[in-house]
Amino acid sequence: MPPGRTASFWFGPEESPLFGTLHLPEAAARGVIVLCPPLGREYSYTHATFLRLASRLAELGLAALRFDYRSTGDSFDRASGESDGFARDVRTAVEFARTLGVAHVGIVGMRLGANFVNVQASPETVDAAVLWDPCPTGRSFLREQRALALFAGVRVADENTDALDLPAFKVSAEMAAEITRMDMVAGDPGSAETGRLSPSVLLLTRSERASDRKLAERFSVPHVEWREIAGQPELLDVHDDWPIVPSQGVATVAEWLDKTMPRTASPLTMPPAGEVTVMISPDGPSSAKVPGGARMPVRERTVRLGPADLFAIETEPVTGGSGPVCIFVSVANEHRIGPGRLWVQLSRRLALEGFRCARVDINGFGDSPPRDGRICQPVHSVSAIDDVVDMARALSPEHPGDVVLFGLCSSAYQILEAALSLSPLGVCSLNPLVRFPPPEMAGGGPVDPRRRFCSPAKRSPVDPHESKVVALLKRRLPTFASMLAVVQQAGLLRWRSVKGRLQDGPGKRIVELAESGVDVLLICGPFEIRRLMEAGMSPGLRGDRRGHLHLEVIPTLDHGLFPTKDREQVTQLILAHVVGQFRRARGAAEPGVTLSSGR
C-alpha cells in the first residue's frame, strides 16, 4: 500500500453497515473525496487504482473515503426488495463524509460507480464530481458482463428468476432492475441535468468507444468539463487478471480535484473505531442456517498482523467460540474478500458456527504494504509464504499451529508451503497452482529452497494438448467434457503408476503433509487434479492416524470459482468439513485418504 495514514471502519445503517477506509492527510484536510467503485470483476480490477488515487489525494491535503456498497466487498448485505440500494449507499457515504468536520466534499465514480453518482440525490450538492468512464447505460453494462460470463462458461441467469450470475458476482433481481434503469445517453445534446450534483463536473470518457461521443454530447453543458482519457482498456478489458493501474487517469483526476476543491482546511473528526457487531439473518447470503431462524450476532474488527503490518479483518462470534482460528488468505493480485466474496461469506458463516476467522491481504496487495517497499509485487513472491506463517503466529501466538488455512489458486499453494513449518491443524486448498515460473528464476537465479510444492515452469500453465475441437466441446457441453476429463485423468494415473513414472513432486508432498498430521481438504477441478497427478499424487497412498487427506474432484469446477453454483458447492463442502472435523476430537476421524468425484 502506498504510504500514508489510514483508518478503516464500518458506517451507515446498523442492520447492514458499509465498510470504508479513510486516507488522511498529514495535517488538516481541505475536504473529503468519496470514491465510488464499479461492480463485479471491475470492482476487483480497480481496487489498486482507487487505493493509489486515495493516497495521492491525501498527499494533496484531501482526505479520501474508499467504501464498499452493501452486498459487495467487506460491507454487510443489503435487505432484499430495495429498489435503489446502490444510489442509497452513495448518499450514505456522502452524508458520512459530512460528519467528519469538513466543510467541503467531492465525489469520484468509475464505470457503474459514476452512474450511481449521477443518480444519487443528496440534499446538498458536492463541491466537485468526477464521472470516470461511466457506462452509457446500465443495460450496456449488463450486456457486456453477460458476454464475459458466457465466454467464461458461466450461466448468466437462474431458472425462473430475474437474477444474473455474472463473473464472480451474482446480481439479484432488484439490483438488475436498478442498474437497468440507468441511462446517461438518453436525451438531446446538452440536456444532462447535473446541477443538483455539483457546480463543477469532470467527465472522462474513452476515445475508442463510439457511444462515449454521444455521452459527451449530452453532457455538453457549461459547468461540465469533458476529456478523453487513456488506460481504461488495460485496466478493465482484461481476462487474465492482470489489470494495469492507469497512471495518467489517476494523475488527471487528482490534479483536477486539487485545482477545483477549495484551499481552506479544517481538522478532521476521526471516525469510530474499526469494529462492528451485526445481527446476521439466517436467510442472508453471508449467514448460516440457524435452528429456528433466529438472528445471531457476529463481530468484525480490523487489525494489523506481524512484522509486515498485514491488513486483516477478524470475524468472530460475540458469545465466544471454540476450535482453531480460520485464516483466509487473499488470492493472486486481489484483496482479501476471495472470489465472489467467498472468503467474506465463509468467515461469517463459520463465525456463526463458533469459529474465530480472519481474512488477510498478503504483502503488496490489498491494504497490506509490501515487505520490500515495492509498489508492484509478484503474485508468486516467496515472501507470501512468510506472510502466511506470520498470520498464524499473530492470530494464535501461543499455539501458531492451532489454525486452519484457506487458499485458492496461488494462495492455495502458499498455504501448503507454510504448512510445512507451521504444522497447522488443517489446510483447505482450492485448485492449488503448483506449476508456475518462480519470480526468483526470472534473473537466472535458483528456485528458493522454501519452495517444496512448486514445479517450476517457464510460463503460466495452460493445457498444451487442448485442441480446437476440445475447446468447442467445453463451451457447448461443459459437463460432459469435464466428466470425460476426469475419466482421462484416472486412466493417466493408472498408466503412470504401472509404468512407475510418478514423480517425487508437489502431489506426493500433499499426501506426505497429511501423513505428518495435518488435516488436508483438497478441492480441485479436472485440470488442477491432472497437474497434481502428474506431480506425484496417488489416491492409493494413505496417511497415518495423525492426519487425513480429503480429495474432492468436481468435474465442472471453474478454476477461479466465477460461477455462483461453484462457490455454493465449495461453501457446503468446506462448512461440512470444518465443522465436522474440528468440533470433535482429533482422533475420531478414520485415518487415510478419502476420494470423491463429481457432486
N, C-alpha and C positions, 0 to 999 in steps of 0.2 A: 504494500500500500504506500502511496506517496506520503511524504512527511506531513505532519500537521496534527492538531488536536481534534479528537472526535468524541462524541457521546452517542451511545445507542440506547434505544428505549422503545416502549410501546405507547401509543397515544390514541385518542379518539374514543369511540363507543366502548363502554365497559364490557358488553357482551361479546364484542368482536373487534378488539383493538388492532390498529395498524402498527407495523414495525417501521422504525425510521432511524436514520443515523444523521447527526448534525455535525458538519465540518465547521470548526470555529476559527476565526481569525486570531492572531496573536494579541490584538488589542480590542478596542470597541468595534462594533460592526456597523457598517453603513446600511445594512438591511439583511434580509433573509431571502435567498432564492430557492424556491420549491422546484425540485426536479421530478418530473413525471415520466416514468419509463414506458416502453412498449409492452406488449403482451406476448406470451408463448415463448418460442425459441428466441425471438427477437429480444425479449426481456433478458435472457441469459447472455446473449451475444453482446448486449450493451452495458452489462454491469460494470466492466472495467472502464468503459468510456465515461459513464456518469461519475465513477469514482475519481477519474482523472480530472474531469471538469469541476467537481466539487472541491478538490484540493487546490486547483488553480484559482477558483473564486475566493477561497479562504485567504490565499496569498494576496489577493487584491482588496482585502478588507470586507468581503461579503460572505456572511455565513451561508451555507448551502445545506438544504434538507433533502436527503435521499429517502424515499419511502417505498413500501410495497402496498399495492392495492390489497384489499381483503380477498381471501382465497388465492393469493399469489405470494411467493417468497416466504418470509417468516411471519407474515401477518396471520391473524386468525380468519376463519371462514365466515363469509357473509351469509345472512339468512336467505333461504330460498324465497323467491317471489319478488325480490327487489327489481324494479324496472330501470333504475338509474344509479346502480351501485358504483360504477367507476367514476362518474361525474361527482357523485356524493363524496367519494374518497378524496378527490382533488379539492373539493371545498373544505373538507375536514382538515387536510394538510395546510391549506392557505390560512384557515382560521387558527390552527395551532401555531403557525408561524407568527401570527399577530400577537399571540400571548407571550412571546419571548422578549418583549420590552422594546422592540424596534419600531420605528415609525414607517419604514418602507419595506415593501415585499415585492419581489419579482417572481416570475414563473417560467419554466422551460419544459416543453413536452416534445418527445420524439415519437414519430410514427403514430400509433393509436394514442399515445400519451398526448400528442399535440391535438388530436381530435377531442379528447376528454377535456383538455384545457379550453378549447374553443366553445364547448357547450356548457361547461360549468358556469353557474350563475351565482357568484359570491355577492354578498350585499355591497361590498366596496370593490372598486377597480384596483388592479395591481399597478405598480409603477412602471413595470416593463414586462413584456411577454415575448417569448421566442417559440415559434412554431417550426420545429426542426423536422424536415422530411415528413410532413403529415400524409396520411393516407387520403387520397382523393375522396373515397367513400369507404364506409365500413364494409359494404358488400365486396369491394375490390380486395380488401384485406382478407376476408374470409375465403374468397375465391382463390387467392394466392396460396393461403395456408392449406386449403383442400388439395390443391395441386401438389404441394410439397408432401402432404400426407399420403396421397396416392402413390407418388414417386417412391416414398419410403415403405410402401406396403401397409400403411395404417388405414384401417377402416374409419371413414370420416363421420359416420353417423350411427347411432344406436337404433335398432329397430323400434318402430312405433314411438319415437321421441323426436324432438327438435334439437337435441343436444348434438354437439360436434366433437369428435375425437381428433383434435389437431395434434401435430407432433409435440409430445411432452406437455400437452395442455388440453384438458377437457373443458369445453365451453358449454355451460348449461344453457337451457332454452332461454332463460331470462337474459343471460349475458349476450347470447347471439342476437336476441331481439334488440337490445340496447345498442350493440355495435352496428347492426344493420340500419338503424335509424339515422346514423351519422352520415352526412353528405356535405362536403366542403366545396363542391364544384357546382351545385345546383344554383341557378340564378344567373342574372345578367352580369357582364363585366362591371366591376366597381360596386357590386351590390352587397358585399360582405359586411356584416354588422359586427364590428369588434369594439365599438365604443364602450360597451359595458364591461369589456375585458380589461383594456388598458389604453391609455393615450399614446403609448409607444409600443409598436409591434414589429418584430423582425420575422420575416417569412423566409425560410431556407428550403429550396427545392433542388431536385436533381436535373441536370441538363439533358440526360439521356432518356428521360421519361416524358412522352408526349402529353400525358394527362396533367403533368405539373404545369405546363404552359397555361392550360385553362384555369388551373388553381391560381396561378399568379395573376391572371386577368381579373378574376373575381375579387381578389384582394387588392386590386389597384386603387386604393383609397389614400388620402393624404398622410394619415398617421401610420401607415404600414410601409416598411422598407423591405424590398424584395431582393434576394441574392440567390444565385445558384452556387451550390456547394459540392465539393468533391468528397470522395471517400466512403459514401454510403454503400455502394455495392460490395466493397471489400469488407465492410463491417457486417452487413446483414444478408447479402445474397450469397451465402457460403453454405456448403453442405458437408464440410469436413471438420467442423467445429474449431476452425482457426480464424476467428474474426480479427480484423486489424483495426486498432483504435484510430479513428480519423483525426489526426493531429491538427489538420487545417480547420476542421469543423469545430473542435474544442477551442482552438485559439480564436476563431471568429466569434463564437458565442460569448466567450469570456471577455474579449475586448469590447464587444458591443454593450454588454451589461455594465462593464466598468465605465464606459462613456455615458450610458443612459441613466444609471442609478444615481441618486443624489450623493453628494460627498460628505454630508454631515453624518457623524457616527454616534452611537449610544451604546452603553453596556448591555450585554445580553442577560436575560433572566435564564438561568440554567434549567433545562428540562428535568423532569423527575428521574429518579434512579432507574437503571435498566433492569427492572424486574416487574413481572405482572402475574396475576393469578386470574385464571379464566375458567368459568364453568363450561365443560365440554358436553355437548349434546351427543347422545349415542347415535343420532341419525346423521351427524355431520361426517364429511369425508375424512376428517383427521381425528376421529374419535373411535373408541372401541364399543363393541356391543356390551352394554351394561345390563345385568339382570334387572328386569322391571322397568327399563327405560329411564332410570334416574340419571340426572346430570351430575357429573363429578368434577371437582376442581383439579387443575394442573397448574404448576408454577413454572415460569420460564424466566431466565436471567442471562445477561451477557457477562462473559468472563474472558480474561486473557490467560493463556496457559504457557508454562515453561519458559526457558531462556529465549526462545524465538518470539515470544509475545503473540502466540497464535490466537486468533479470534474464534470464540465458540459461543454457542447458545446451549445452556443446560435446560433440560426439561425433566421435571420430577413430580411425583405425587405429593400433594400438600400434607397428607397424613403420614408420610414416610413410607419407605419401601424396603424391599429385601432383594438379594441377588446381586449379581455383578453389575458394573457400570457398562452401559451400551454406548459405544463410540462410533459415530457415523462420520466417515472421512470424505471430504469433498472429492468430486470426480473430475479428472482431467483438468482443463483450464477454467472450470466453472466454480461457483461458490457453493456453500455448504448445504443447499437445500435438496440436492440429489435430483435425479431425472424426474420431471413432472412433480416435484416436491415430495418424492418418495421418502427421503430422509425426514422431512418435517412430519409427514403423516405417521410414519413408523415410530418416531420418537414420542409423539403424543399418544399413540395407541399403546405403546409399551409402558408409558408413564401411568396410564390408567390401569395397567396390569401390575403396577407396583415397582417398576424398574426406574432407576435414575439413568438419564440418557444425555448425550451431548453430541451435537453436530458441529464439526470443526473445519475451518479453512486451512489447507496446508500452506506453507510459507510461499509468499509471492503471488497468491491468488486470493480472490475474495477480499476480505478485510484483514488478512494477515500480511505483515511486512515480509519481504524477502530476507533470508538469512544473510546473504552476501551484499545487500544493498542494491541489487539489480532490479529494474522495473520489470523486465521481461525474464521470466523464469522457465526453464524447460519443464514440460509436463512430467517427464520421467527422471527428473533430477534425483540423485541418490539421497539428497538431503530430506526428501519427503519420507524416507524410511525413518530417519531420525525424528521427524515430526511425530509420526505415529507412536514411537517409543516415548517421546516427551508428553504426548497427550495422556497416555496411560499413567505415567508417573505423576502428572499433575492432578489428574482426576481421582486416582486411587493411590495416594502417596505411601500409605503403609503397606499395601499389597498391590503393586503395579500389575501383577498377573490376574487380579480379580476383575477382569474386564471381558467383554465380548466385542470384537472388532467387526465393522461392516464396511464393505467397499464394493465398487463397481468398476470394471474395466481397469484403468491404471491404478486406482486406489485399491481395487481387489488384489492386485499384485503387491502393492505396498504393504498391505496388512499381513500378507503371507510372509514377506521378508521380516517385518517387525516381530512377527510371532516367534521366530527362531530365538530371539533374545528375550522376549517378554514371557513366553510360555503362558499365554492367556487361557482363560477357561474355555473360550470359544472364538471361532472365526466364521463369519458369514461372507463368503466370497462369491460375487455375482459376475459371471462372464469375465474371469480374470484374463488380462492381457499379459502373457508371459513371453511373447516373441515380439521384440521391438529393438530398434537401434539405441543403445545406451548413449546419452549425450557425451559421456567422457571419451567415447571412441571417435567422436567427430574430428578431433585433432590428432588422431593416431595413437591415443593412449590405450592402456589395457582396461578391461572391464573391472569395475570396482569390486573388491573382494566381498563386500557386503551383499552383493547380488548372488543369491543362491537359487532363485526361482526364475531367472531370466535366461531365455535362449536368444542370444544376440542376433539381430537381423540387420541387413543393410538398408532396409526401408520399412515403412509401416506395413503391417501384414495385410495382404489381400490373397484371395484364393486364385492362384495362377492356373488352376485346372478348370475353372468355370467357363464354359463356352457360352455363345450367344443363345443357343437353344436352352441350356440350363437356366440362364438368366431370365429368359422369357417364361419358362415354366414356373420359376419362383414368383414372378409377378402375377401370372394368371391363376396358378394353382398353388399358393404358398404352403398350405397344409400338407398336400400330397408330396410336394417337393421336399419339404422338411422331413417328413417321415421316411422317404427314400434315403435322405442323407443320414439319418440315424442308423438305418439298416446297413448303409455303406460303411459307417464308422465301426459298427460291430464286426463286420467282416474284415475290415482292415486290421482291427485289434487282434482278432484271432490269427490272421495270417502272420502278423509281426511276432506274436507270441510263439507260434510254431517255429518260425524261422530264427527266433532268438534275437530279433532286431530291436527290442525295446531299449530305449536309451536311458542312461542314468541322468535324467533331466528333471525339469520342474514337475512334471506329472507324478513321477515317482516320489519326489520330495514331499508333495502334498500328502501322500499316503504315509510317509515316514513322520510327517508332522502329527498326524492323527495317532500314529503308534506311540509317539512320545508323550501323549496325554492330553493333547489339545482337541476339543470337540470341533470338528470342521463340517460346516454346511457349504456344499459347493453346488451352485445353480448355474447351469450352462445351456446354451443353445447348441445346435449341431456343429457349427463352425468352431466354436470355442472348445467343445469336448474333443473334436478332432485334433486340435493343436495339442491338447493335454495328452491324448493317447499317443500321438507321435513323439511326445516328450517323456514317455515312460509310465503313464498311468495305466493301471490294470485293475479292474474290479476284482480280480482274483486275489490280489494282495489284501491281507486282513490286518487290522490293528489289534493291539493287545487290550487288556482290561482297563488301561488308563486312558484310552482315547477311543474316538469313534468317528468314522468318516461317513457322511451322508451325501450321496450324489444324486441330484435331481437334474435330469435331462429333459428339457421342454422342446419338442420338435419345432414349434413356431416362434420361439423366443427371439425377439429383436435384441441386437447387441446393446443398444442404448436405452432399451425399455421405453421407447417412444409411445407405443400403443397403450391405451388405458388398460386393456384386458391383460397385458403382460404385467403391468405394475400391480394390478389387483391380484393376479395369480401369485406373483412373488411375495406380495404382502401376506397372503394367507399362509404360504409355506413358512415364511420367517416367523410370523406370530406363533404358529403352532409349534415350531421347533424351539424357539427361545423360551416360551412359557413352559413347554413340556420338559425341556432339558434342564432348565435352571431353577425350577420350582421344586425339584426333588433331589434326593441325594445323588451325588455324582456317580456312585457305583451301581445305581439301579438300572441303568440302560444296559442292554445286551451289547457286548463288545463286537467289534468287527466293522465291516463295510457294508452299508446298505445301498442298493442301486434301484432307482425307479426311473421310468422313461415315459414321458407323454402323459399329461393330465388333462 
